[in-house]
Amino acid sequence: MPLFNITDFSEKLSTGQRLLGIDPGAKTAGLALSDVMLMVASPYGVLKREKLSIMARKIAEIASEQDVGALVVGLPLSMDGGFGPAAQAARDWAQALSDQIGIAAVLWDERFSSSVVNRTIIGEADLSRKRRGEIVDKMAAAYMLQGVLDYLSMQRSRHSQSFEE
């Protein structure tokens, strides 16, 4: 399946389906799910990074159980917004995953998701370093997915305003 840009992607979503946010890291991939109204992202879980075929099977199971209509995969752009080796690897991984499980995907800039979550957890939650490590990936996936949901909401709002004029 092709990777969609966010504008084309929003037109492909079916009513009542969820989005699955995936923040792929070196050792784990954080997962988050949207609600069916595409308004709120919630942390879902973490998958150990394994062969793509194994991860694809696990992600396909989650997608089936949760009625996921599309994937949002984190894109680690360089700090200057450039498309470096890490971004290329994430793009290739997202493309291969989408092809294997037959679910459309879109890439979303996730440069600051882990650092924002870490700062929030350190500042507001009294968690040990070990416990923080267990939740950061899925919280970062939720943070990233919420960015997509907020963007889609803004697009829907603009679209409805253009019909009112």
N, C-alpha and C positions, 0 to 999 in steps of 0.2 A: 504494500500500500504506500502511497506517497506520503511524505511529511507535509503537513499543511501549514500555511502561514495562519496567524491567529484570525484574520478577517475571514478567510475562506473556511476555516475550521468552525467558526461559530455558526455558519450557515448549514453545516453538515450534522449538527447535534440533533438527536431525536428527543422529543419531550419525554420526561420521566426517567431518563438515563443519567447515570452518574459519570463523573470524570475521575480517573485514577491518576493522582500525581505521583511521579517517581523521581526521587532525587538520587541518582546513581553516584555512589562514592567508590573509593578504592577497595574498601573491605565490605561495605554493606550498601544497600539501597533502601532509603526511607520511602515509605508509602503513605499516601493520604487519600481520602475519599471526599468527594463533594456530596452534598445532599441532592435529592432529585430536582430541587428547584434551582440548582446551580447558584446558590447564594453563600453557603458556608462550607469551608474545608475543615476536615477533622483528621488528626493523625490516625493512621490505621495500623501500621506495623513496620517491621524491618525484615528484609531478606538478606541473607549472606550472599555476597557476590560469588557466583559459580559460573560454570559454562552457560552460555546463552540459552542453549536448549533446555537446561534444567530450570533456569529462571523463567524462561518463557512459559513453560508448563505451569509453574506456580502462579505466575501472573495471570495466565489464561483462566486458571481455576478461580482466582479471586474475581476476575472480570465477569465470569459466568455467574458466580454466587451473588455478586453485588450489582448485576445489570449495568456494567460499565459500557458506555458508548464510545469513549475515546480516552486516549492516554495523553498526559502532559508530562513531558520529560525535561528535567532540568538541564539547561545549557550553560556550562561554566565558561562564559566569555572571559577574556582577559580584563584586567582592571580598567584598561583604556577602551573597552568595548570591542576589542579585536577578536577575531576568530582564530585562536591558536590550536595547538595539538590536542589539548584537553577537550575543547569544543568540538573539534573534528571527530574525536573518538566517541564523544557522547552522541553526536549526530549519526554516526555510523551504527552505534549500538541501538539507538532509537529506531532507525530504519530497519535494521535486522529484526528487532523485536516486533515491530509493527507487521512486518512481512510474515513472521512465523505464526503470530496469533490472529492475524486478520482483523486488527483493530486500528483505526486511524490514530495518528499521533501528531502532536504539535510540540515544538521546542519552546521553552520559556527561560529567559535569563534568570539564573539562580545565583549570581555572584555573591550576594550578601546574605543569603538565607541562613546558612549555618552560623555566621558570625552574629547576626541579629538574634537568633534563637539562643546562642550561647550567652550573649550579654544579658538577655532577658532572664534566662534561667539562673545565672549567677547573681544578678541583681535582685530578683524577686523570689526565688525559691531556694531554700536551704537544702541543696542536694549535694551528695558526695560526687567526686569526679567520676567514679564508676557509674553511678546512677545517671548522671548527666549524659555520659557517653551512650547509655542505653536508649535515651529518648531524643537526643539531638537530631538524629537522622529523620525520624518520622515527623518531628516538629518542623524541621526545615522543609520537608516535603509539603506539609500543610501550609506553611508560610508561603511557599512558592505557588501552590495551587490557589491559595486565597488571592494572590495577585492576579492570576488568570480570571478567577470568578469576578473580581472587582472590575477588571477590564471589560469582560463580557457584559456585566451589568451596565457599565457606562455606555457601551455600544448599543445595547437595547434601549437605553434611555434616549440617546441621540436619535436612534431610528424612530422611536415613537414620537418624538418631538417634531421630526421632519414631516410626519403624516398629519400632525395637528395644525401645521402652518398652512 
